[in-house]
Amino acid sequence: VGLAKSLGVDECLLAMQEFRQRFLADPALDLAAIDFHTSNGEFDKALEAIDRLDAAIGGDPALNVIRASLKIGQKDLDAARALLNEAISREAAVEHALWELAVVSVAEEKFGEAVERLSDIERRFGIRRPNFIEAPEFAALAGTAEYEQWQQSRGQAAPSPDAASP
C-alpha cells in the first residue's frame, strides 16, 4: 500500500508483476496483493490473493477472518457470517472474528445480537474498549435501546450524542 502511494497504482502493479516473475512461488507477494487490492476496493482480486496464499501455506482458517472482512465490504453479510463462524469453530483468530461478527450484526441491524457479541468479547478476553462505538462500523448501534441497556448492565452510561459538543 505504501509502495502504491509513493509510486502510483500502475507502477505498483508493474512492480508486483516483476516480483511474481522473479519469485514465482513466494507467497509474500500475495500478502502485499491483499492489502493493495483491498485499499483500491478490488475485493475480488484481494480474495483471489487470499486463496493463493491459503493454498501456498497449506490452509489457515484465520484467513477466513480476512475473507469475511472483504465480504463485509462487498455487503455479502451471509458469506461473512459463515466465514467468521468457520474461523471460530476452528479456534482461529477468535477475538478478531467475534469483533467482525459484531460488525455483521450491526450491519444487519441485529442490535441485540451485536451487544451479545460484545459481551462475549469482554467475557472471553477481558477486553473493554469504551471507544469502539466511535468506529463507523458501529455508528448504527449507538443510541439504540439495546446499546443503552448493555451499557447500563455494565455500569456505564452510554455516551450521549451531545457529550462530544462543546
N, C-alpha and C positions, 0 to 999 in steps of 0.2 A: 504494500500500500504506500509506504514511504517512497519507494522507487517510482511508483506511478505518479506520485505527486511531484517529485523532482524532475523526472524525465518526460512525463506525459504518458497518456494511455497507449498510444501507438508504439512509442519507444519501449515501453514496459512489455507490451505483448511481444515485440520482436526479441527482446532480451530473454523472455520466457521460452520462446521457440528455440532460440540458440542454445539455451541451457538444456532443454529437452533433447536436442540433437547430440549434445556432448555427453550428457549423463542420462542415458535412456531409462535406466531403472531406478533413478534416485527419487524417492517419494518426497523429498524436501520441496521439489517444485510444486507438487500438489498441495502441500501445506501453504505455500505462498499463493497458489492459484485460488485457494478457498477464500482467503482474505481479499485478494484482488477482485475477484468476480463478485463477492458479496458487497464490497464497497462501491462497485459500479452497478449494483442492482441486478446483476446477471445471476439470479438464484439457480437456474437450471445448470449453468456451467459450473457454479460452485458445488452443486450436488454431484455432478459428474466427477469433479476433482475429489470429493469425499469418497465416492465409490472406488476410484482408482487407489486412493490412499488406503482405504479399508482392505482392498484386495492385496495390496503390496505388503501390508503388515500382518496379514493373516486374520483379520477381523478384530474389531474393537467396538463393543457395544456403546462405549462412551461417545463414539462418533454419531450415534443416533440423537444425542442431545444437540449437536451442531446441526444435524439434518433437520431436527424439529424447529430450531430457531429459524432456519431458512423457510421451512413450511409455514411458520407463523408469518414471516414476511410476505409469503405468497397468499396469505389468507386461507390456507388449507389447514384449518384447525383440527379436523378429524385426523388427518395424517400426522399432524404434530402431536396430538394426544396419544396416538398409537405408538409412535416412535419413543415418546417420553416414558410411557408405561413399560415398553420393552426394555429401555435402559434401566429403569428402576427395578424391574423383575430380575435383571441380571446384575443388580447392585453396581451399576456403572454410573459414576458422576451423579449420585443420587441427589445431593443438595442442589446442584445446578438444574437437574431435571425437575425437581419439585418447584423451584422458582419459575421455570418455564411453564410448568403446568398451571401455576397460579396466573401467569400471563394469559394462557389459553382460556382459563376460566373467566378472567375479566373481559377478554375479547368476545366471549360468548355471552357476556352479561349474566354469568352464573356467580353472583357475588358471594352467596353463602358458601359455595364450593371454594371460591378463592380464599376466603378467610380460613376455611378448614385447612387448605394447603399451607397458608402462612402459619397457622397454629402448629401444624405438623413440623414445619421447618424449625420453629422455636423449640418444640418439644424434643425433636431428634438431635438437633445440632447445638442447642443452647444459643441460638442466634437471635438477636433483636436488632433490627435495623429500622429505627424510627423514621428515617428519611426516605425509605423506599417509595413511599406514596408520592413523592415528587417526581419519580420517573414517569415519562409519558405513557408507558405501558400500563401503569396503574392509575392514571388520571380518572378513568371512569369509575373506579372503586371509591375514590374519595367522596365523602358526603353521603354515601349510601347508608341505609339503616343497618345493613349487615356490618359495614366497616365501623360505624359508630358503636354498635353493640360489642363488636370484637374489642375495640379499644377500651371500652368501659370494663369488659371482663378481664382485661389485662391491667386494670388500674390506671389507665392512661386516658386522658381526654383526647378525642380526635381533634387535630388542628383545625381551627375554623378558617374558612377562606379569607376572612378579614384580618386574621392574625398577621399575615405577611405584609399588609399595607401599613404605611406609616401613620 
